[in-house]
Amino acid sequence: YRNLTHWLKTRSVSVDLNNDASLLIDIPDALCERDKVKFTVHTKTTLSAFQKPEFSVPRQHEDFIWLHDTLVETEDYAGLIIPPAPPKPDFESPREKMHKLGEGEATMTKEEYNKMKQELEAEYLAVFKKTVQVHEIFLQRLSSHAILSKDRNFQIFLEYDQDLSVRRKNAKEMFGGFFKNMVKTADEVIISGIKEVDDFFEQEKTFLLDYYSKIKDSTAKAEKMTRSHKNVADDYIHISATLNTLSADDSTFYLRLYKVEGRVASDQELKLTELLRYYMRDIQAAKDLLYRRARALADYEHSNKALDKARLKSKDVPQAEEHQQQCLQKFDKLSESGKRELTSFKGRRVVAFRKNLIEMAELEIKHAKNNVTLLQGCIDLLKSN
Amino acid sequence: MATSSERSPPPFPDSEDQELLESEEVGAPDSDDDDEGEDLFVSAINPEQLTKMDTTLPEIDQPSAISAEPPSEAMGDPLVEPVSHTEDKPASEAVSESLDDFVDLTNNETDAPGDAITAEIAITDATKETTEIALDEPSDDFVDLLGNETEVAREEVVTEDVTVEAVPDSSEAVGSITDPPSDDRTGSDAEQEVKEASSCPIIDTSIDSSASNTQQPPVSEKIADPLVDLISDAPPADVKKPSQPLTDLFEDEPSDLFREPQLTKSAKQPQKSLFDEPDEDIFGEPLGATSKKTLNVAGVEQKEKNVTTKSGGSDVSGIGGPLNDNFHPEPTDIFTEEAVTTVPSVVSTSSVTSKTNGVHSEEEADIFAEATVELSLDSPRNDRKKNVMTKPAASAPSLSVAASLSKPQSATLEELEEEEQEDKFDINISITNPEKIGDGMNAYMAYKVSTQTTLPMFRSKAFTVRRRFSDFLGLYEKLSEKHGPNGYIVPPPPEKSILGMTKVKVGKEDPSSAEFVERRRAALERYLQRVVCHPSLLQDPDVREFLERDELPRAVNTQALSGAGFLKMINKATDAVSKMTIKMNESDVWFEEKLQEVESADQQFRKIHGLVDSLVGHRKELSLNTAGFAKSVAMLGSSEDNTALSRALSQLAEVEDKMEQLHQEQASNDSFCFAELLADYIRLLGAVRGSFDQRMKAWQRWQDAQSMLQKKRETEAKLLWANKPDKLQLAKDEITEWEAKVTQYERDFDRVSATVRKEVLRFEKEKARDFKKQIIKYLESMLQSQQQLIKYWEAFLPEAKAIA
């Protein structure tokens, strides 16, 4: 077992959470077994809904997905932005790189190989750390949500000390899920034709759709940028290792330079790319809310038409009236909570961007200053020789 | 997946990365804020890396380094260095333990001369010491180092054995010598060689040595004398040129030997102060010589000879300036270094002997292979030796010297170089205004070549000419034709680039073709500067003409130098060199080592050049991607409905735009400051190898002449047999002719060797200076870019803080 307590305490993407001391959740431990990551979910609470004030349970990624899906499927939460599910742990990239490194071992000097290996190990750890963090953030957002924190499934997820043995979706269901998505998008097209009755939602819809496409693009661009930055840092490693065979001075210089450069890249990744990535998912969640509301609106309009028809035919009028009332109620409820949710989402987003941008700027300055010191020292050394 | 984890234990948390994560934890607790979390990663790598370095490096690398190093640093340095380098206890303990032993040994040896015991006893004493130590030695690695010592010892012991056996018959001695490795085998080889070659005008060794057995006094004197000679010759030569002593030393010997024993005896007096130990050894020997000492003396002598040359070398460096780092003038060092360095040289010479089988080459080989042989060989060569003696001292570098002397000698040569180098020529060349002349595929680039100088050889102090690219290539061709065969390293111009030039010709105004033109302009400038900085090339009339003359006749045949062709040429030359090296079986360790150095440097440079190229590529990619991101963020900012955040995002876009600029500039710095420098040196290393090639050619010519002479002599012998006096005169004439040729070619070879040596040292100095200058420039450009970066982000920070 690996104890990752200490470094897991720190968080990369800051999602501003109005932390409620009555329910505190963190993931102090995580264990990686083959492709599976086992998270230890630790809860500290004063709520009476829980049997004990403090407890830990083992959970897997699939359990998180199950929790997310049940929340999305709960009718009562249709008016809420369901926090985006954490992405599946993906160790393919560092693994593939490691594989490549193993293949290229013969063409590299021992030192070069070791340095690359170390670098990959660091990268692997970073991925691991990030994975744990996104899972933690998911739970923390739930716990800080007034309604979602009271969810029974969420509480079971936190408390049940056995394996949840969530039934994994089988292929058919997965396919179904995919189909569902297709239907949803098709739906969206149809629903988008419906005339919005509320200006607020009209604006939000335009904004979120536009913002989503922009942030998606920015995320992709930021990923590309950080990736090429990593390549530059990798080149430094190779150069430093090769220079080492010529002269030691230059090599240690390059080694340190690559470390700084590597950190610039990984901090960018953490502060910028990860932020964008998270909000891309969050905006998707907000869009889902809009979709559900639009759907309720469509339902309501449909029920209106049905009522008109019923009145025209003077047939089943009370049922139609009831149904129409239900749809209206549902739609109003959705609109109300949706408005609340979207407003708080906006505030949350701005705060998170502020925090991350400040941190990134500070880190950039810090690294550049390190570089300056390093370079100046190197120049002085060379000049004095 | 499974295979990959088998090959290289990956850090995946399956099982292997346990420590990794734990070490992570160790490094972690001090983290306090978010970005420190990131620091953790780096700090986590550190401890691991450190422990890896601490444990593996000293244990594995260091000892091997020790065992590899002895040749150069056998005594003085290793004692200190490994201790200071290794942080690891076990290794350093072993070292320090052996240190004590070494000190003992050192004392013994240093004491020996002072005690005025005959050197032989001193040495054998030391020998016993050494062997004892070697047995006591706890560390395997160190045994290696000591092994060199013990080899000396063994050698010594063997020679003693030989001494005993030598009394009845020298051929028996040969047999006993063959047993021990390397050195002694060489001796026997050489002797057999000599026996085989007995038909040649060389006195058979066995005869000689047996003669020495019977006629003691003369022989012992004979043996003693060359040594005296060695010593007497060394110092004066030392002062002038360290390379000289050995050739002279050996080549002079015989003449002095037989003519002026008295003189040499008297010569020993002043020497004593300089070489107290060897002197005593040598002179003590013959004086107290007993009949069975003869061969022994030979053995000792061989050592002594080395000692002498060594101390000669050390002396020189003492005179010439600061001492070579790893060379210490103490007698102890001399002994150990000797023992170590002679072994390989002797081995190589012996193989030369067997391969070439020529009479003269044998002499060369034997000179430093075996004293006994040498003595007998030398006598018939008296006349020739005198010729050699008349040679200007400076141009007489010796093959044999380098074998044992390479280190101190190169040091002194370098020092001499240094003095030479100090007087920089006052000439400054700049190339400006690249200009496309003509249109279409007939277009070419012309450059303005401006010279500023106060040198009297030029007509004015400042002048400007226009030259096209092919003129530069033409200049190179002329220079390399004239100076290449003499062993000069002629700086090569940038090669033709069909692709780059075609772009320029087509006239596309894209940045890559502008970059190409600028890159070439800078490369041509550096090329010309290198040419005029070369003391010999600057004197060349073609250079002057190139710089001064208004119209230059159109250079032809530069096509051969275009792009791939040029590289092919260099590679071909390299092949030729390596092939020849095998044939030549380099008898001069200095050249052998340098060539290896050059070749490995070439490889390293090529590798780094490739890496820097990929760095440039990645940096350009980064620049491109940063630009893409900047644009995207600007769009995101325009979509953002929070005013402050929207403003901050568009500010971020601006910062990223500037970043893009910085990355781009850095990419061109990588390319211009770093990659170009490496490319220059890859070309220059090709030229260096070319100069080695020229030396090989000179050697080959000399060897060919020698075998021709041999044939002519055989013809003469046959004619004598057949009693054909009419043709005899012709044959005699031919022999005289070829003898002159051999002498000439040998002299040529020596001259080329000396030039190559000088040129290589000069090149190395230039290289060091060049790299330092360029690297500083490169680092400064990086520094500047980082400072800019700080400015940009510092300007952005308040914007981010203003988000509300």
Chai-1 contact restraints between the chains, C-beta under 6 A:
chainA,res_idxA,chainB,res_idxB,connection_type,confidence,min_distance_angstrom,max_distance_angstrom,comment,restraint_id
A,R2,B,L21,contact,1.0,0.0,6.0,A-B,restraint_1
A,H6,B,E25,contact,1.0,0.0,6.0,A-B,restraint_2
A,H6,B,A28,contact,1.0,0.0,6.0,A-B,restraint_3
A,H6,B,P29,contact,1.0,0.0,6.0,A-B,restraint_4
A,W7,B,A28,contact,1.0,0.0,6.0,A-B,restraint_5
A,W7,B,G37,contact,1.0,0.0,6.0,A-B,restraint_6
A,W7,B,L40,contact,1.0,0.0,6.0,A-B,restraint_7
A,T10,B,S31,contact,1.0,0.0,6.0,A-B,restraint_8
A,T10,B,D34,contact,1.0,0.0,6.0,A-B,restraint_9
A,T10,B,G37,contact,1.0,0.0,6.0,A-B,restraint_10
A,C32,B,P13,contact,1.0,0.0,6.0,A-B,restraint_11
A,M98,B,S4,contact,1.0,0.0,6.0,A-B,restraint_12
A,M98,B,P10,contact,1.0,0.0,6.0,A-B,restraint_13
A,H99,B,S4,contact,1.0,0.0,6.0,A-B,restraint_14
A,G102,B,S4,contact,1.0,0.0,6.0,A-B,restraint_15
A,G102,B,R7,contact,1.0,0.0,6.0,A-B,restraint_16
A,G102,B,S8,contact,1.0,0.0,6.0,A-B,restraint_17
A,Q118,B,I45,contact,1.0,0.0,6.0,A-B,restraint_18
A,Q118,B,Q49,contact,1.0,0.0,6.0,A-B,restraint_19
A,E121,B,P11,contact,1.0,0.0,6.0,A-B,restraint_20
A,E121,B,L20,contact,1.0,0.0,6.0,A-B,restraint_21
A,A122,B,F41,contact,1.0,0.0,6.0,A-B,restraint_22
A,A122,B,I45,contact,1.0,0.0,6.0,A-B,restraint_23
A,Y124,B,P11,contact,1.0,0.0,6.0,A-B,restraint_24
A,F207,B,D641,contact,1.0,0.0,6.0,A-B,restraint_25
A,D210,B,S639,contact,1.0,0.0,6.0,A-B,restraint_26
A,Y211,B,S639,contact,1.0,0.0,6.0,A-B,restraint_27
A,K214,B,M635,contact,1.0,0.0,6.0,A-B,restraint_28
A,K214,B,L636,contact,1.0,0.0,6.0,A-B,restraint_29
A,K214,B,S639,contact,1.0,0.0,6.0,A-B,restraint_30
A,I215,B,L636,contact,1.0,0.0,6.0,A-B,restraint_31
A,D217,B,S632,contact,1.0,0.0,6.0,A-B,restraint_32
A,S218,B,S632,contact,1.0,0.0,6.0,A-B,restraint_33
A,S218,B,V633,contact,1.0,0.0,6.0,A-B,restraint_34
A,S218,B,L636,contact,1.0,0.0,6.0,A-B,restraint_35
A,K221,B,G628,contact,1.0,0.0,6.0,A-B,restraint_36
A,K221,B,F629,contact,1.0,0.0,6.0,A-B,restraint_37
A,K221,B,S632,contact,1.0,0.0,6.0,A-B,restraint_38
A,A222,B,F629,contact,1.0,0.0,6.0,A-B,restraint_39
A,K224,B,N625,contact,1.0,0.0,6.0,A-B,restraint_40
A,M225,B,N625,contact,1.0,0.0,6.0,A-B,restraint_41
A,M225,B,T626,contact,1.0,0.0,6.0,A-B,restraint_42
A,M225,B,F629,contact,1.0,0.0,6.0,A-B,restraint_43
A,S228,B,H618,contact,1.0,0.0,6.0,A-B,restraint_44
A,S228,B,E621,contact,1.0,0.0,6.0,A-B,restraint_45
A,S228,B,L622,contact,1.0,0.0,6.0,A-B,restraint_46
A,S228,B,N625,contact,1.0,0.0,6.0,A-B,restraint_47
A,H229,B,L622,contact,1.0,0.0,6.0,A-B,restraint_48
A,N231,B,H618,contact,1.0,0.0,6.0,A-B,restraint_49
A,V232,B,H618,contact,1.0,0.0,6.0,A-B,restraint_50
A,V232,B,R619,contact,1.0,0.0,6.0,A-B,restraint_51
A,V232,B,L622,contact,1.0,0.0,6.0,A-B,restraint_52
A,D235,B,S614,contact,1.0,0.0,6.0,A-B,restraint_53
A,D235,B,L615,contact,1.0,0.0,6.0,A-B,restraint_54
A,D235,B,H618,contact,1.0,0.0,6.0,A-B,restraint_55
A,H238,B,L611,contact,1.0,0.0,6.0,A-B,restraint_56
A,I239,B,L611,contact,1.0,0.0,6.0,A-B,restraint_57
A,T242,B,K607,contact,1.0,0.0,6.0,A-B,restraint_58
A,T242,B,I608,contact,1.0,0.0,6.0,A-B,restraint_59
A,T245,B,Q604,contact,1.0,0.0,6.0,A-B,restraint_60
A,L246,B,Q604,contact,1.0,0.0,6.0,A-B,restraint_61
A,D267,B,E38,contact,1.0,0.0,6.0,A-B,restraint_62
A,V350,B,N642,contact,1.0,0.0,6.0,A-B,restraint_63
A,V350,B,L645,contact,1.0,0.0,6.0,A-B,restraint_64
A,F353,B,L645,contact,1.0,0.0,6.0,A-B,restraint_65
A,R354,B,I803,contact,1.0,0.0,6.0,A-B,restraint_66
A,L357,B,A800,contact,1.0,0.0,6.0,A-B,restraint_67
A,I358,B,A800,contact,1.0,0.0,6.0,A-B,restraint_68
A,I358,B,K801,contact,1.0,0.0,6.0,A-B,restraint_69
A,A361,B,W793,contact,1.0,0.0,6.0,A-B,restraint_70
A,A361,B,F796,contact,1.0,0.0,6.0,A-B,restraint_71
A,A361,B,L797,contact,1.0,0.0,6.0,A-B,restraint_72
A,A361,B,A800,contact,1.0,0.0,6.0,A-B,restraint_73
A,L363,B,D35,contact,1.0,0.0,6.0,A-B,restraint_74
A,E364,B,W793,contact,1.0,0.0,6.0,A-B,restraint_75
A,I365,B,I790,contact,1.0,0.0,6.0,A-B,restraint_76
A,I365,B,W793,contact,1.0,0.0,6.0,A-B,restraint_77
A,A368,B,Q786,contact,1.0,0.0,6.0,A-B,restraint_78
A,A368,B,L789,contact,1.0,0.0,6.0,A-B,restraint_79
A,A368,B,I790,contact,1.0,0.0,6.0,A-B,restraint_80
A,N371,B,Q786,contact,1.0,0.0,6.0,A-B,restraint_81
A,V372,B,Q786,contact,1.0,0.0,6.0,A-B,restraint_82
A,L375,B,L779,contact,1.0,0.0,6.0,A-B,restraint_83
A,L375,B,M782,contact,1.0,0.0,6.0,A-B,restraint_84
A,L375,B,L783,contact,1.0,0.0,6.0,A-B,restraint_85
A,C378,B,L779,contact,1.0,0.0,6.0,A-B,restraint_86
A,I379,B,I776,contact,1.0,0.0,6.0,A-B,restraint_87
A,I379,B,L779,contact,1.0,0.0,6.0,A-B,restraint_88
A,L382,B,K772,contact,1.0,0.0,6.0,A-B,restraint_89
A,L382,B,I776,contact,1.0,0.0,6.0,A-B,restraint_90
